[in-house]
Amino acid sequence: MSTVVSQAWFWPALLIVIGLPLALVVLNEVHGSLVRRGSSYAKSIVLLRNWLLPAAAAYLLISQLNHTGDHPVPDATLTKIAATVVGFFVMLLLLSGANAALFGEAESGSWRERLPGIFIDLGRLILIIIGIGILLSWVWGANIGGLITAVGVTSVVIGLAVQNAVGPILAGLLLLFEQPFGIGDWLDTKFGKGFVVEVNWRAVHIDTGNGLQIVPNAALAGDAFVNLSRTTSPLYQAKATLAFAPDDKPGDVRSTLLAVADALPAKLADHPAKVVELGAGSYRVSVPIASPADESAATSMLFHRAWYAGQRAGLHLDGVVLRKKEVRDYLAEHVQAIADSLGLHGEAVPTMLAAARILPFTDGEIMQQAGSVPKAMGFITTGVAGLFVNAADGRRLSLSELGPGDYIGGASLTRQRMITGVVALTEVVIVEVSREAMNTVVQQDHRLARQIGDAIDIRRRTARVALAEAAAGVR
């Protein structure tokens, strides 16, 4: 027995016969546990169990073939091949473990999670080349100094030859590593403005609304751009600059623009709009909105409604003002038509005409706020408006439509607060007559007073019915 134990092959053979099966059983259990936990180290255990340990066992057996008799046979080729295979699997195991440790469980947003995959692949390639060089030197006794020198010189030559082509690619990869934007972010670049739909190692795909703009990463890395989705404040500001006549009162301009901005549908309700005077009749309006996607629609509607609001306030957006003669002719024609439709005679027309003005509205604008006390009566001359009431849950309930010949603001004569509101459904023009002038006309014609009172009562009853139906869930 002592003779067998003293043999050189005994202990390696015992290790393979007993140790290898035990190690495989243990690694199999470890692998199952890691898979259940979703660990990234499971692949490393598979490599160790299925490849490295069997290769190491084969190397131990083959190495024993080199001992024939009392003298070992040095540097057997078969042993070197086996040692090379084992070394190669050791190298792969180390790379797999390092990859699992560094990147397998990387936290979201960390540099390890942001590192482009091509950098990881290049790093692996370099380590594999170094490992192969070490194996050739240690196992085969090769002199790799000359090979390293040749490879170094070749790398310098190739690098100088392709630096113009590789430089932009590296710049783009560094941009991906930094990640100043992500999928869904809105970018404002000199190449186009839109939201990012795809990012890869070569280019960024931006949906501009008029097509897909393909911007090379290197171009973005070498130029300035604005990420509209990343702001220091919790919201995004849509900004527009409007120019009024220098002699327009800044206070009137500011209050008019604030009213327009606050009424925009895209504006966030809990955040106020801002108006800053820039001088020379220019004003910058900032409207808080939820997303850069709403900016174009918000600024377009702001410009559109500001013109109508400016006309109503007697301001001159971009120097535009209605000609006085056209205004006089329009008022004279329509006030006379209003008087005829109401059956008014005598001094009614001159009285109304002296206190009348033209008020234009665009679709979507509130012409009369629900719950307000009107300060004048307005007679619709063109367009269609909608009568509505606000339900308890915030919904706007439509009651009826008003067109040419109808009027609003009758409660201005009774100083009553209206529960109904009026919104322009199309472009609407009204002739507004002051409360004082209409009081004078009504005092001269009590029939008109009863007519206006009946109209107010009908609208109030209609509103109450709609509110009752809304509360009961009928509408």
DRENDO-1510 file (C-alpha; in Angstrom, 1 decimal, always signed):
<recs>
REC; n; res; u; v; w
REC; 1; MET; +0.0; +0.0; +0.0 .
REC; 2; SER; +2.8; +2.4; +0.9 .
REC; 3; THR; +4.3; +1.7; -2.5 .
REC; 4; VAL; +1.1; +2.9; -4.3 .
REC; 5; VAL; +0.7; +6.0; -2.1 .
REC; 6; SER; +4.3; +7.0; -2.8 .
REC; 7; GLN; +3.7; +7.0; -6.5 .
REC; 8; ALA; +3.7; +10.5; -8.1 .
REC; 9; TRP; +0.4; +9.9; -9.9 .
REC; 10; PHE; -1.5; +8.7; -6.8 .
REC; 11; TRP; -2.5; +12.1; -5.2 .
REC; 12; PRO; -3.4; +13.8; -8.4 .
REC; 13; ALA; -5.5; +10.8; -9.4 .
REC; 14; LEU; -7.2; +10.7; -6.0 .
REC; 15; LEU; -7.9; +14.5; -6.3 .
REC; 16; ILE; -9.6; +13.9; -9.7 .
REC; 17; VAL; -11.6; +10.9; -8.6 .
REC; 18; ILE; -12.9; +12.3; -5.4 .
REC; 19; GLY; -12.4; +16.0; -5.5 .
REC; 20; LEU; -13.8; +16.7; -9.0 .
REC; 21; PRO; -17.2; +15.1; -8.4 .
REC; 22; LEU; -17.6; +16.8; -5.1 .
REC; 23; ALA; -16.6; +20.1; -6.6 .
REC; 24; LEU; -19.1; +19.7; -9.4 .
REC; 25; VAL; -21.9; +18.9; -7.0 .
REC; 26; VAL; -21.2; +21.9; -4.8 .
REC; 27; LEU; -20.9; +24.2; -7.8 .
REC; 28; ASN; -24.2; +22.9; -9.2 .
REC; 29; GLU; -25.9; +23.8; -6.0 .
REC; 30; VAL; -24.3; +27.2; -5.9 .
REC; 31; HIS; -25.3; +27.8; -9.5 .
REC; 32; GLY; -28.9; +27.0; -8.7 .
REC; 33; SER; -29.0; +29.4; -5.8 .
REC; 34; LEU; -27.5; +32.2; -7.8 .
REC; 35; VAL; -30.0; +31.6; -10.7 .
REC; 36; ARG; -32.9; +31.8; -8.2 .
REC; 37; ARG; -31.6; +35.1; -6.9 .
REC; 38; GLY; -31.0; +36.4; -10.4 .
REC; 39; SER; -27.3; +37.0; -9.7 .
REC; 40; SER; -24.9; +37.9; -12.5 .
REC; 41; TYR; -22.3; +35.5; -11.0 .
REC; 42; ALA; -24.2; +32.5; -12.3 .
REC; 43; LYS; -22.5; +32.6; -15.7 .
REC; 44; SER; -19.1; +32.6; -14.0 .
REC; 45; ILE; -20.0; +29.5; -12.0 .
REC; 46; VAL; -21.2; +27.7; -15.2 .
REC; 47; LEU; -17.8; +28.5; -16.8 .
REC; 48; LEU; -16.0; +27.1; -13.7 .
REC; 49; ARG; -18.1; +24.0; -13.5 .
REC; 50; ASN; -18.4; +23.0; -17.1 .
REC; 51; TRP; -15.0; +24.1; -18.5 .
REC; 52; LEU; -12.3; +25.1; -16.1 .
REC; 53; LEU; -12.5; +22.2; -13.6 .
REC; 54; PRO; -12.7; +19.4; -16.3 .
REC; 55; ALA; -9.8; +21.1; -18.2 .
REC; 56; ALA; -7.7; +21.3; -15.0 .
REC; 57; ALA; -8.5; +17.6; -14.3 .
REC; 58; ALA; -7.4; +16.7; -17.8 .
REC; 59; TYR; -4.2; +18.7; -17.4 .
REC; 60; LEU; -3.4; +16.8; -14.1 .
REC; 61; LEU; -3.9; +13.4; -15.9 .
REC; 62; ILE; -1.9; +14.4; -18.9 .
REC; 63; SER; +0.9; +15.8; -16.8 .
REC; 64; GLN; +1.3; +12.3; -15.2 .
REC; 65; LEU; +2.0; +10.8; -18.6 .
REC; 66; ASN; +5.3; +12.8; -18.6 .
REC; 67; HIS; +6.6; +10.7; -15.7 .
REC; 68; THR; +7.9; +7.4; -17.3 .
REC; 69; GLY; +10.1; +5.5; -14.9 .
REC; 70; ASP; +12.2; +7.3; -12.4 .
REC; 71; HIS; +12.9; +10.4; -14.5 .
REC; 72; PRO; +10.3; +12.9; -15.6 .
REC; 73; VAL; +10.1; +13.9; -19.3 .
REC; 74; PRO; +10.3; +17.7; -19.3 .
REC; 75; ASP; +8.3; +20.1; -21.5 .
REC; 76; ALA; +6.0; +17.5; -23.1 .
REC; 77; THR; +4.0; +19.2; -25.9 .
REC; 78; LEU; +0.8; +17.6; -24.8 .
REC; 79; THR; +1.2; +19.0; -21.3 .
REC; 80; LYS; +1.8; +22.4; -22.7 .
REC; 81; ILE; -1.3; +22.3; -24.8 .
REC; 82; ALA; -3.3; +21.2; -21.7 .
REC; 83; ALA; -1.8; +24.0; -19.6 .
REC; 84; THR; -2.6; +26.5; -22.3 .
REC; 85; VAL; -6.2; +25.4; -22.4 .
REC; 86; VAL; -6.4; +25.7; -18.6 .
REC; 87; GLY; -4.8; +29.1; -18.7 .
REC; 88; PHE; -7.2; +30.2; -21.3 .
REC; 89; PHE; -10.2; +29.1; -19.2 .
REC; 90; VAL; -8.7; +30.8; -16.1 .
REC; 91; MET; -8.5; +34.0; -18.1 .
REC; 92; LEU; -12.1; +33.7; -19.3 .
REC; 93; LEU; -13.2; +33.0; -15.7 .
REC; 94; LEU; -11.4; +36.1; -14.4 .
REC; 95; LEU; -13.0; +38.3; -17.2 .
REC; 96; SER; -16.5; +36.9; -16.4 .
REC; 97; GLY; -16.1; +37.5; -12.7 .
REC; 98; ALA; -14.8; +41.0; -13.3 .
REC; 99; ASN; -17.7; +41.7; -15.6 .
REC; 100; ALA; -20.2; +40.5; -13.1 .
REC; 101; ALA; -18.6; +42.5; -10.3 .
REC; 102; LEU; -18.4; +45.7; -12.2 .
REC; 103; PHE; -21.3; +45.7; -14.6 .
REC; 104; GLY; -23.6; +42.8; -13.7 .
REC; 105; GLU; -25.3; +44.6; -10.8 .
REC; 106; ALA; -24.6; +48.2; -11.7 .
REC; 107; GLU; -27.0; +50.7; -10.2 .
REC; 108; SER; -29.2; +52.7; -12.6 .
REC; 109; GLY; -27.6; +56.0; -13.6 .
REC; 110; SER; -24.1; +55.0; -12.4 .
REC; 111; TRP; -21.1; +55.3; -14.6 .
REC; 112; ARG; -20.9; +51.5; -14.8 .
REC; 113; GLU; -24.5; +51.4; -16.2 .
REC; 114; ARG; -23.8; +54.2; -18.7 .
REC; 115; LEU; -20.5; +52.8; -20.0 .
REC; 116; PRO; -21.0; +52.0; -23.7 .
REC; 117; GLY; -20.8; +48.3; -24.6 .
REC; 118; ILE; -18.1; +48.9; -27.2 .
REC; 119; PHE; -15.7; +50.1; -24.4 .
REC; 120; ILE; -16.3; +47.0; -22.5 .
REC; 121; ASP; -15.7; +44.8; -25.5 .
REC; 122; LEU; -12.4; +46.7; -26.3 .
REC; 123; GLY; -11.3; +46.2; -22.7 .
REC; 124; ARG; -12.0; +42.5; -22.9 .
REC; 125; LEU; -10.1; +42.2; -26.2 .
REC; 126; ILE; -7.0; +43.9; -24.7 .
REC; 127; LEU; -7.0; +41.7; -21.6 .
REC; 128; ILE; -7.4; +38.6; -23.7 .
REC; 129; ILE; -4.4; +39.6; -25.9 .
REC; 130; ILE; -2.3; +40.3; -22.7 .
REC; 131; GLY; -3.4; +36.9; -21.3 .
REC; 132; ILE; -2.5; +35.1; -24.4 .
REC; 133; GLY; +0.9; +36.8; -24.4 .
REC; 134; ILE; +1.5; +35.7; -20.8 .
REC; 135; LEU; +0.5; +32.1; -21.6 .
REC; 136; LEU; +2.9; +32.0; -24.6 .
REC; 137; SER; +5.7; +33.3; -22.4 .
REC; 138; TRP; +5.1; +31.1; -19.3 .
REC; 139; VAL; +3.9; +27.9; -20.9 .
REC; 140; TRP; +5.8; +27.8; -24.2 .
REC; 141; GLY; +8.8; +30.0; -23.2 .
REC; 142; ALA; +8.2; +32.3; -26.2 .
REC; 143; ASN; +10.0; +35.7; -26.3 .
REC; 144; ILE; +7.1; +38.1; -26.8 .
REC; 145; GLY; +9.2; +41.2; -26.4 .
REC; 146; GLY; +9.7; +41.5; -30.1 .
REC; 147; LEU; +6.0; +40.8; -30.8 .
REC; 148; ILE; +5.0; +43.6; -28.3 .
REC; 149; THR; +7.3; +46.0; -30.0 .
REC; 150; ALA; +6.0; +45.2; -33.5 .
REC; 151; VAL; +2.4; +45.4; -32.3 .
REC; 152; GLY; +3.1; +48.8; -30.6 .
REC; 153; VAL; +4.7; +50.2; -33.7 .
REC; 154; THR; +1.9; +48.9; -35.9 .
REC; 155; SER; -0.7; +50.4; -33.5 .
REC; 156; VAL; +1.0; +53.8; -33.7 .
REC; 157; VAL; +1.0; +53.7; -37.5 .
REC; 158; ILE; -2.6; +52.6; -37.8 .
REC; 159; GLY; -3.7; +55.2; -35.2 .
REC; 160; LEU; -2.1; +58.0; -37.1 .
REC; 161; ALA; -3.7; +56.8; -40.4 .
REC; 162; VAL; -7.2; +56.5; -39.0 .
REC; 163; GLN; -7.3; +59.2; -36.4 .
REC; 164; ASN; -9.6; +61.4; -38.5 .
REC; 165; ALA; -12.1; +58.5; -38.8 .
REC; 166; VAL; -11.8; +57.1; -35.3 .
REC; 167; GLY; -11.7; +60.5; -33.5 .
REC; 168; PRO; -15.4; +61.3; -34.2 .
REC; 169; ILE; -16.4; +57.8; -33.2 .
REC; 170; LEU; -14.6; +58.1; -29.9 .
REC; 171; ALA; -16.1; +61.5; -29.3 .
REC; 172; GLY; -19.5; +60.0; -29.9 .
REC; 173; LEU; -18.8; +57.1; -27.5 .
REC; 174; LEU; -17.7; +59.5; -24.8 .
REC; 175; LEU; -20.9; +61.4; -25.3 .
REC; 176; LEU; -22.9; +58.2; -24.8 .
REC; 177; PHE; -20.8; +57.6; -21.6 .
REC; 178; GLU; -21.6; +61.0; -20.2 .
REC; 179; GLN; -25.3; +60.6; -21.2 .
REC; 180; PRO; -26.4; +64.3; -21.1 .
REC; 181; PHE; -29.8; +63.1; -22.6 .
REC; 182; GLY; -31.9; +60.0; -22.9 .
REC; 183; ILE; -34.8; +58.5; -24.8 .
REC; 184; GLY; -37.7; +60.9; -24.8 .
REC; 185; ASP; -35.7; +64.0; -23.9 .
REC; 186; TRP; -36.3; +67.1; -26.0 .
REC; 187; LEU; -33.2; +68.6; -27.6 .
REC; 188; ASP; -32.6; +71.9; -29.3 .
REC; 189; THR; -29.7; +71.7; -31.6 .
REC; 190; LYS; -28.5; +73.5; -34.7 .
REC; 191; PHE; -29.5; +70.4; -36.7 .
REC; 192; GLY; -33.1; +70.4; -35.5 .
REC; 193; LYS; -35.4; +70.5; -32.5 .
REC; 194; GLY; -37.4; +67.5; -31.3 .
REC; 195; PHE; -37.4; +64.6; -28.9 .
REC; 196; VAL; -34.9; +61.7; -28.9 .
REC; 197; VAL; -36.4; +58.4; -30.1 .
REC; 198; GLU; -33.2; +56.3; -30.5 .
REC; 199; VAL; -29.5; +56.5; -29.3 .
REC; 200; ASN; -26.8; +54.2; -30.6 .
REC; 201; TRP; -23.0; +54.2; -30.8 .
REC; 202; ARG; -23.1; +56.1; -34.1 .
REC; 203; ALA; -25.9; +58.6; -34.1 .
REC; 204; VAL; -28.9; +60.1; -32.3 .
REC; 205; HIS; -32.4; +60.0; -33.9 .
REC; 206; ILE; -34.5; +63.1; -33.2 .
REC; 207; ASP; -38.1; +63.3; -34.2 .
REC; 208; THR; -38.5; +66.9; -35.3 .
REC; 209; GLY; -42.2; +66.5; -36.3 .
REC; 210; ASN; -41.3; +66.9; -39.9 .
REC; 211; GLY; -39.2; +63.7; -40.2 .
REC; 212; LEU; -36.5; +61.9; -38.3 .
REC; 213; GLN; -33.3; +63.9; -38.0 .
REC; 214; ILE; -30.2; +61.6; -37.8 .
REC; 215; VAL; -27.4; +63.5; -36.0 .
REC; 216; PRO; -24.0; +61.8; -35.6 .
REC; 217; ASN; -22.8; +61.6; -32.0 .
REC; 218; ALA; -19.6; +63.3; -32.9 .
REC; 219; ALA; -21.5; +66.3; -34.3 .
REC; 220; LEU; -23.4; +66.7; -31.0 .
REC; 221; ALA; -20.2; +66.1; -29.0 .
REC; 222; GLY; -18.4; +68.8; -30.9 .
REC; 223; ASP; -21.2; +71.4; -30.6 .
REC; 224; ALA; -23.5; +73.0; -28.1 .
REC; 225; PHE; -27.1; +71.9; -27.7 .
REC; 226; VAL; -29.9; +72.4; -25.1 .
REC; 227; ASN; -31.6; +69.6; -23.3 .
REC; 228; LEU; -35.1; +71.1; -22.9 .
REC; 229; SER; -36.3; +68.2; -20.7 .
REC; 230; ARG; -33.7; +68.8; -18.0 .
REC; 231; THR; -34.3; +72.1; -16.1 .
REC; 232; THR; -33.4; +73.2; -12.7 .
REC; 233; SER; -37.0; +74.0; -12.0 .
REC; 234; PRO; -39.7; +71.4; -11.7 .
REC; 235; LEU; -41.4; +72.6; -14.9 .
REC; 236; TYR; -40.7; +73.9; -18.4 .
REC; 237; GLN; -41.1; +77.5; -19.5 .
REC; 238; ALA; -42.4; +78.2; -23.0 .
REC; 239; LYS; -41.1; +81.7; -23.9 .
REC; 240; ALA; -42.1; +84.2; -26.5 .
REC; 241; THR; -41.2; +87.8; -27.2 .
REC; 242; LEU; -43.9; +90.2; -28.4 .
REC; 243; ALA; -43.4; +93.8; -29.6 .
REC; 244; PHE; -46.0; +96.5; -29.0 .
REC; 245; ALA; -45.9; +100.2; -29.9 .
REC; 246; PRO; -43.5; +102.1; -27.7 .
REC; 247; ASP; -46.2; +104.5; -26.5 .
REC; 248; ASP; -48.5; +101.6; -25.2 .
REC; 249; LYS; -48.6; +101.8; -21.4 .
REC; 250; PRO; -46.4; +99.0; -20.0 .
REC; 251; GLY; -48.9; +98.3; -17.2 .
REC; 252; ASP; -51.7; +97.8; -19.7 .
REC; 253; VAL; -49.5; +95.6; -21.9 .
REC; 254; ARG; -48.3; +93.5; -19.0 .
REC; 255; SER; -51.8; +92.9; -17.5 .
REC; 256; THR; -53.2; +92.0; -21.0 .
REC; 257; LEU; -50.4; +89.5; -21.7 .
REC; 258; LEU; -50.7; +88.0; -18.2 .
REC; 259; ALA; -54.5; +87.5; -18.8 .
REC; 260; VAL; -53.8; +85.8; -22.1 .
REC; 261; ALA; -51.0; +83.6; -20.8 .
REC; 262; ASP; -53.0; +82.5; -17.7 .
REC; 263; ALA; -55.9; +81.5; -20.0 .
REC; 264; LEU; -53.9; +79.2; -22.3 .
REC; 265; PRO; -55.0; +75.5; -22.1 .
REC; 266; ALA; -51.4; +74.2; -21.9 .
REC; 267; LYS; -50.5; +76.4; -18.9 .
REC; 268; LEU; -50.0; +74.6; -15.6 .
REC; 269; ALA; -52.7; +75.8; -13.2 .
REC; 270; ASP; -50.6; +76.0; -10.1 .
REC; 271; HIS; -47.8; +78.1; -11.5 .
REC; 272; PRO; -48.2; +81.7; -12.6 .
REC; 273; ALA; -47.1; +83.1; -16.0 .
REC; 274; LYS; -44.5; +85.9; -16.1 .
REC; 275; VAL; -44.1; +89.0; -18.3 .
REC; 276; VAL; -40.8; +90.8; -18.4 .
REC; 277; GLU; -40.4; +94.2; -20.1 .
REC; 278; LEU; -37.3; +94.2; -22.3 .
REC; 279; GLY; -37.6; +97.8; -23.4 .
REC; 280; ALA; -38.4; +99.5; -26.7 .
REC; 281; GLY; -41.9; +98.0; -26.6 .
REC; 282; SER; -40.8; +94.4; -26.3 .
REC; 283; TYR; -42.0; +92.0; -23.7 .
REC; 284; ARG; -41.0; +88.4; -22.9 .
REC; 285; VAL; -43.7; +86.1; -21.8 .
REC; 286; SER; -42.9; +82.9; -19.9 .
REC; 287; VAL; -45.7; +80.3; -19.7 .
REC; 288; PRO; -45.2; +77.2; -17.4 .
REC; 289; ILE; -46.1; +74.1; -19.3 .
REC; 290; ALA; -45.8; +70.4; -18.6 .
REC; 291; SER; -43.5; +69.4; -21.4 .
REC; 292; PRO; -41.5; +70.9; -24.3 .
REC; 293; ALA; -43.9; +69.0; -26.5 .
REC; 294; ASP; -46.5; +71.7; -25.7 .
REC; 295; GLU; -44.2; +74.6; -26.4 .
REC; 296; SER; -45.1; +75.1; -30.1 .
REC; 297; ALA; -48.9; +75.0; -29.5 .
REC; 298; ALA; -48.6; +77.2; -26.5 .
REC; 299; THR; -46.5; +79.9; -28.1 .
REC; 300; SER; -48.6; +79.8; -31.3 .
REC; 301; MET; -51.8; +80.3; -29.3 .
REC; 302; LEU; -50.2; +83.0; -27.2 .
REC; 303; PHE; -49.3; +85.1; -30.3 .
REC; 304; HIS; -52.8; +84.4; -31.8 .
REC; 305; ARG; -54.8; +85.4; -28.7 .
REC; 306; ALA; -52.5; +88.3; -27.9 .
REC; 307; TRP; -53.5; +90.1; -31.1 .
REC; 308; TYR; -57.2; +89.9; -30.2 .
REC; 309; ALA; -56.6; +90.9; -26.6 .
REC; 310; GLY; -54.4; +93.8; -27.7 .
REC; 311; GLN; -57.2; +95.0; -30.0 .
REC; 312; ARG; -59.7; +94.9; -27.2 .
REC; 313; ALA; -57.3; +96.7; -24.9 .
REC; 314; GLY; -56.5; +99.4; -27.5 .
REC; 315; LEU; -52.9; +98.2; -27.7 .
REC; 316; HIS; -50.8; +97.9; -30.9 .
REC; 317; LEU; -49.2; +94.5; -31.3 .
REC; 318; ASP; -46.5; +94.8; -34.0 .
REC; 319; GLY; -47.9; +98.3; -34.6 .
REC; 320; VAL; -51.2; +97.0; -35.9 .
REC; 321; VAL; -54.3; +99.2; -35.2 .
REC; 322; LEU; -57.7; +99.3; -36.7 .
REC; 323; ARG; -58.3; +102.4; -38.9 .
REC; 324; LYS; -60.6; +104.9; -37.2 .
REC; 325; LYS; -62.8; +105.3; -40.2 .
REC; 326; GLU; -63.3; +101.6; -40.6 .
REC; 327; VAL; -64.2; +101.4; -36.9 .
REC; 328; ARG; -66.7; +104.3; -37.1 .
REC; 329; ASP; -68.4; +102.8; -40.2 .
REC; 330; TYR; -68.6; +99.4; -38.6 .
REC; 331; LEU; -70.1; +100.8; -35.4 .
REC; 332; ALA; -72.6; +103.0; -37.2 .
REC; 333; GLU; -73.8; +100.1; -39.3 .
REC; 334; HIS; -74.2; +97.5; -36.6 .
REC; 335; VAL; -75.5; +99.8; -33.8 .
REC; 336; GLN; -78.3; +100.8; -36.1 .
REC; 337; ALA; -79.0; +97.1; -36.9 .
REC; 338; ILE; -79.0; +96.3; -33.2 .
REC; 339; ALA; -81.4; +99.2; -32.4 .
REC; 340; ASP; -83.7; +98.0; -35.2 .
REC; 341; SER; -83.7; +94.4; -34.0 .
REC; 342; LEU; -84.6; +95.6; -30.4 .
REC; 343; GLY; -87.2; +98.0; -31.7 .
REC; 344; LEU; -85.4; +101.1; -30.4 .
REC; 345; HIS; -86.1; +104.6; -31.7 .
REC; 346; GLY; -85.4; +108.2; -31.0 .
REC; 347; GLU; -82.2; +108.9; -29.1 .
REC; 348; ALA; -81.3; +105.3; -28.5 .
REC; 349; VAL; -78.9; +105.0; -31.5 .
REC; 350; PRO; -76.8; +108.1; -30.8 .
REC; 351; THR; -76.7; +107.2; -27.1 .
REC; 352; MET; -75.4; +103.7; -27.8 .
REC; 353; LEU; -73.1; +104.7; -30.6 .
REC; 354; ALA; -71.3; +107.3; -28.3 .
REC; 355; ALA; -70.4; +104.5; -25.8 .
REC; 356; ALA; -69.8; +101.6; -28.2 .
REC; 357; ARG; -66.6; +99.9; -29.2 .
REC; 358; ILE; -65.6; +96.8; -31.2 .
REC; 359; LEU; -64.3; +93.7; -29.3 .
REC; 360; PRO; -62.9; +90.8; -31.3 .
REC; 361; PHE; -62.4; +87.3; -29.8 .
REC; 362; THR; -60.8; +84.2; -31.3 .
REC; 363; ASP; -62.1; +80.7; -30.8 .
REC; 364; GLY; -61.5; +79.3; -27.3 .
REC; 365; GLU; -61.4; +82.7; -25.5 .
REC; 366; ILE; -63.7; +83.4; -22.6 .
REC; 367; MET; -65.9; +86.3; -23.4 .
REC; 368; GLN; -67.7; +86.4; -20.1 .
REC; 369; GLN; -66.4; +84.6; -17.0 .
REC; 370; ALA; -68.9; +82.5; -15.0 .
REC; 371; GLY; -69.5; +84.1; -11.6 .
REC; 372; SER; -68.6; +87.6; -12.7 .
REC; 373; VAL; -70.6; +90.8; -12.8 .
REC; 374; PRO; -70.6; +92.2; -16.3 .
REC; 375; LYS; -69.7; +95.8; -16.8 .
REC; 376; ALA; -71.3; +96.3; -20.2 .
REC; 377; MET; -73.6; +94.7; -22.7 .
REC; 378; GLY; -72.2; +93.0; -25.8 .
REC; 379; PHE; -74.1; +92.4; -29.0 .
REC; 380; ILE; -72.7; +89.6; -31.2 .
REC; 381; THR; -72.3; +90.8; -34.8 .
REC; 382; THR; -70.3; +87.9; -36.3 .
REC; 383; GLY; -69.4; +84.5; -35.2 .
REC; 384; VAL; -70.8; +81.9; -32.8 .
REC; 385; ALA; -70.4; +81.8; -29.0 .
REC; 386; GLY; -71.3; +79.2; -26.5 .
REC; 387; LEU; -73.2; +79.7; -23.2 .
REC; 388; PHE; -71.8; +77.4; -20.4 .
REC; 389; VAL; -71.9; +76.7; -16.7 .
REC; 390; ASN; -69.1; +75.2; -14.6 .
REC; 391; ALA; -70.1; +72.0; -12.7 .
REC; 392; ALA; -68.9; +71.2; -9.2 .
REC; 393; ASP; -66.4; +68.7; -10.5 .
REC; 394; GLY; -64.8; +71.3; -12.8 .
REC; 395; ARG; -66.4; +70.3; -16.0 .
REC; 396; ARG; -67.7; +72.9; -18.4 .
REC; 397; LEU; -71.4; +72.2; -19.3 .
REC; 398; SER; -72.6; +73.6; -22.6 .
REC; 399; LEU; -76.0; +75.2; -22.5 .
REC; 400; SER; -76.7; +76.8; -25.9 .
REC; 401; GLU; -75.1; +78.7; -28.7 .
REC; 402; LEU; -75.3; +82.4; -29.4 .
REC; 403; GLY; -75.0; +84.0; -32.8 .
REC; 404; PRO; -75.4; +87.3; -34.5 .
REC; 405; GLY; -78.4; +89.2; -33.0 .
REC; 406; ASP; -77.9; +87.7; -29.5 .
REC; 407; TYR; -76.4; +89.7; -26.7 .
REC; 408; ILE; -74.5; +89.0; -23.5 .
REC; 409; GLY; -73.9; +90.9; -20.3 .
REC; 410; GLY; -77.5; +91.8; -19.6 .
REC; 411; ALA; -76.9; +91.4; -15.9 .
REC; 412; SER; -74.7; +94.5; -16.0 .
REC; 413; LEU; -77.9; +96.5; -15.7 .
REC; 414; THR; -79.0; +94.7; -12.5 .
REC; 415; ARG; -75.5; +94.3; -11.0 .
REC; 416; GLN; -76.2; +90.6; -10.6 .
REC; 417; ARG; -73.5; +87.9; -10.6 .
REC; 418; MET; -73.9; +85.6; -13.5 .
REC; 419; ILE; -73.6; +81.8; -13.0 .
REC; 420; THR; -73.2; +81.3; -16.7 .
REC; 421; GLY; -70.1; +82.1; -18.8 .
REC; 422; VAL; -69.7; +82.7; -22.5 .
REC; 423; VAL; -66.9; +81.3; -24.7 .
REC; 424; ALA; -66.1; +82.0; -28.3 .
REC; 425; LEU; -66.6; +78.9; -30.5 .
REC; 426; THR; -65.4; +80.7; -33.7 .
REC; 427; GLU; -63.9; +84.1; -34.3 .
REC; 428; VAL; -66.5; +86.4; -32.8 .
REC; 429; VAL; -66.9; +90.2; -33.0 .
REC; 430; ILE; -69.2; +92.0; -30.5 .
REC; 431; VAL; -70.2; +95.6; -30.3 .
REC; 432; GLU; -69.9; +96.4; -26.6 .
REC; 433; VAL; -72.0; +99.2; -25.1 .
REC; 434; SER; -71.3; +100.6; -21.7 .
REC; 435; ARG; -73.6; +100.0; -18.7 .
REC; 436; GLU; -74.4; +103.7; -18.4 .
REC; 437; ALA; -75.5; +104.1; -22.0 .
REC; 438; MET; -77.7; +101.0; -21.8 .
REC; 439; ASN; -79.2; +102.2; -18.6 .
REC; 440; THR; -80.2; +105.4; -20.3 .
REC; 441; VAL; -81.8; +103.5; -23.2 .
REC; 442; VAL; -83.6; +101.1; -20.9 .
REC; 443; GLN; -85.1; +103.9; -18.8 .
REC; 444; GLN; -86.6; +105.3; -22.0 .
REC; 445; ASP; -88.0; +101.9; -23.1 .
REC; 446; HIS; -89.3; +99.7; -20.2 .
REC; 447; ARG; -90.2; +97.0; -22.7 .
REC; 448; LEU; -86.5; +96.4; -23.3 .
REC; 449; ALA; -85.9; +96.1; -19.6 .
REC; 450; ARG; -88.5; +93.3; -19.3 .
REC; 451; GLN; -87.0; +91.6; -22.3 .
REC; 452; ILE; -83.5; +91.7; -20.9 .
REC; 453; GLY; -84.8; +90.5; -17.5 .
REC; 454; ASP; -86.6; +87.6; -19.1 .
REC; 455; ALA; -83.5; +86.5; -21.0 .
REC; 456; ILE; -81.5; +86.6; -17.8 .
REC; 457; ASP; -84.1; +84.4; -16.0 .
REC; 458; ILE; -84.2; +81.9; -18.8 .
REC; 459; ARG; -80.4; +81.5; -18.8 .
REC; 460; ARG; -80.4; +81.1; -15.1 .
REC; 461; ARG; -83.0; +78.4; -15.1 .
REC; 462; THR; -81.2; +76.6; -17.9 .
REC; 463; ALA; -78.0; +76.7; -15.9 .
REC; 464; ARG; -79.7; +75.4; -12.7 .
REC; 465; VAL; -81.2; +72.5; -14.7 .
REC; 466; ALA; -77.8; +71.6; -16.2 .
REC; 467; LEU; -76.1; +71.7; -12.7 .
REC; 468; ALA; -78.9; +69.5; -11.2 .
REC; 469; GLU; -78.4; +66.9; -14.0 .
REC; 470; ALA; -74.7; +66.9; -13.6 .
REC; 471; ALA; -75.0; +66.4; -9.8 .
REC; 472; ALA; -77.4; +63.5; -10.5 .
REC; 473; GLY; -75.1; +62.0; -13.0 .
REC; 474; VAL; -77.4; +62.5; -15.9 .
REC; 475; ARG; -74.8; +64.6; -17.9 .
</recs>
